[in-house]
Amino acid sequence: MKHVVVGIISKKAKSGAGRGAYAVAAARASVEKFLLIKSKKDFGRFTGYWYPPGGHLENGEDEKTALVREMKEELDVLVRPTRKIAETPGDVGDQTTHWWLCEISSGRVRMNDSEIADHGWFTKSDMEKMLIWPATRRCFEEFV
């Protein structure tokens, strides 16, 4: 059985819609956005789909250590895994996915161009219109 760790990283962003007094209130309001990536790897029918960053656990590695390593390798940030929220079957056979909430403790997101095709910050509403891995969609619907 393969084990994958995934880090769900969010940030608050100002919504900024509207005019007049409504615009002032809307500018103060914030929406939660989540960091998603697209891999350069060929995943067959899931190639080009978005998902939270993460990767496979190496032999003898615990989940938190793997998250910190993967985030540094893929996005050049240090993260602090704060809470495991789920453990689900993966979309790929013989795989278990461990879902963690994470906070960026230092660094700015800079994707590793050799592994990552694209990255961005998206609301749950944005995700409804995107190609998202099925396990990611289920996790956000049930646990986030």
C-alpha positions as CSV (number, residue, x, y, z in Angstrom):
1,M,0.0,0.0,0.0
2,K,1.3,3.4,-1.0
3,H,0.7,6.4,1.4
4,V,0.4,10.0,0.2
5,V,0.3,13.1,2.4
6,V,-1.6,16.2,1.3
7,G,-1.3,19.7,2.8
8,I,-4.4,21.9,2.7
9,I,-3.1,25.5,2.9
10,S,-5.5,28.4,3.0
11,K,-5.4,32.2,3.3
12,K,-7.9,34.9,3.7
13,A,-8.4,37.3,0.7
14,K,-10.5,40.5,0.5
15,S,-13.6,40.0,-1.6
16,G,-13.8,43.6,-2.8
17,A,-17.0,43.5,-4.8
18,G,-19.7,46.1,-4.9
19,R,-20.2,49.9,-5.0
20,G,-20.7,52.7,-2.4
21,A,-21.3,51.6,1.2
22,Y,-21.7,48.0,0.1
23,A,-18.2,48.2,-1.4
24,V,-16.7,49.3,1.9
25,A,-18.4,46.4,3.7
26,A,-17.4,44.0,1.0
27,A,-13.8,45.2,1.1
28,R,-13.6,44.4,4.8
29,A,-15.1,40.9,4.2
30,S,-12.8,38.1,3.3
31,V,-13.0,34.9,1.5
32,E,-11.0,31.8,2.1
33,K,-8.7,30.6,-0.7
34,F,-6.9,27.3,-0.9
35,L,-3.5,26.6,-2.6
36,L,-3.8,24.0,-5.4
37,I,-1.3,22.8,-7.9
38,K,-1.1,20.9,-11.2
39,S,1.6,18.4,-11.8
40,K,3.7,18.0,-14.9
41,K,3.4,14.2,-14.4
42,D,1.3,12.1,-16.7
43,F,-1.6,10.8,-14.6
44,G,-3.6,9.4,-17.4
45,R,-7.2,10.6,-17.4
46,F,-6.3,12.9,-14.4
47,T,-3.5,14.7,-16.1
48,G,-3.9,18.4,-15.7
49,Y,-6.2,18.1,-12.8
50,W,-5.8,20.4,-9.7
51,Y,-5.1,19.1,-6.2
52,P,-3.4,20.3,-2.9
53,P,0.3,19.9,-2.8
54,G,1.9,16.8,-1.2
55,G,3.5,13.6,-2.1
56,H,4.5,10.0,-1.2
57,L,5.9,9.1,2.2
58,E,9.4,7.7,2.0
59,N,10.5,4.6,3.9
60,G,10.4,5.2,7.7
61,E,9.1,8.8,7.3
62,D,6.2,10.0,9.3
63,E,3.3,12.1,7.8
64,K,4.4,15.5,9.3
65,T,8.0,15.1,8.2
66,A,6.9,14.1,4.7
67,L,4.6,17.1,4.4
68,V,7.4,19.5,5.4
69,R,9.8,17.9,2.9
70,E,7.3,17.8,0.0
71,M,6.2,21.5,0.5
72,K,9.9,22.6,0.6
73,E,10.7,20.5,-2.5
74,E,7.6,21.6,-4.5
75,L,6.9,25.1,-3.3
76,D,10.0,26.3,-1.5
77,V,8.0,27.0,1.7
78,L,8.3,25.7,5.3
79,V,4.9,24.5,6.6
80,R,3.6,23.5,10.0
81,P,1.1,20.7,9.8
82,T,-1.6,21.7,12.3
83,R,-4.2,18.9,12.2
84,K,-5.0,15.7,10.3
85,I,-8.5,16.0,9.0
86,A,-9.0,12.7,7.0
87,E,-7.6,9.5,5.7
88,T,-9.2,8.3,2.5
89,P,-8.6,5.9,-0.4
90,G,-6.7,7.6,-3.2
91,D,-7.9,7.9,-6.8
92,V,-5.0,5.6,-7.8
93,G,-5.3,2.0,-6.8
94,D,-3.4,0.7,-3.8
95,Q,-3.1,4.2,-2.3
96,T,-4.2,5.8,1.0
97,T,-4.3,9.6,1.2
98,H,-3.7,11.4,4.5
99,W,-5.2,15.0,4.5
100,W,-3.6,17.6,6.8
101,L,-4.4,21.3,7.4
102,C,-1.1,23.2,7.2
103,E,0.1,26.8,7.8
104,I,3.0,28.4,5.9
105,S,5.6,29.2,8.6
106,S,8.1,30.9,6.3
107,G,8.8,31.6,2.7
108,R,6.8,32.7,-0.3
109,V,5.3,30.1,-2.7
110,R,7.6,29.5,-5.6
111,M,6.8,26.4,-7.6
112,N,9.4,23.9,-8.6
113,D,9.2,24.1,-12.4
114,S,10.6,20.6,-12.9
115,E,7.6,19.0,-11.0
116,I,4.7,21.6,-11.0
117,A,2.9,22.9,-14.1
118,D,1.0,25.6,-12.3
119,H,-0.3,26.7,-8.9
120,G,-2.9,29.2,-7.6
121,W,-5.2,30.2,-4.8
122,F,-8.9,29.3,-5.3
123,T,-12.1,29.5,-3.4
124,K,-14.4,26.6,-3.0
125,S,-16.7,28.3,-5.5
126,D,-13.8,28.5,-8.0
127,M,-13.2,24.7,-7.5
128,E,-16.7,23.8,-8.6
129,K,-15.8,24.9,-12.1
130,M,-12.3,23.3,-12.2
131,L,-10.9,19.9,-13.1
132,I,-10.2,18.6,-9.6
133,W,-9.0,15.2,-8.6
134,P,-12.1,13.3,-7.3
135,A,-10.6,12.5,-3.9
136,T,-9.8,16.2,-3.5
137,R,-13.3,17.2,-4.4
138,R,-14.7,14.7,-1.9
139,C,-12.3,15.8,0.8
140,F,-13.3,19.5,0.4
141,E,-17.0,18.6,0.4
142,E,-16.8,16.4,3.5
143,F,-14.0,17.8,5.7
144,V,-13.0,21.3,4.7
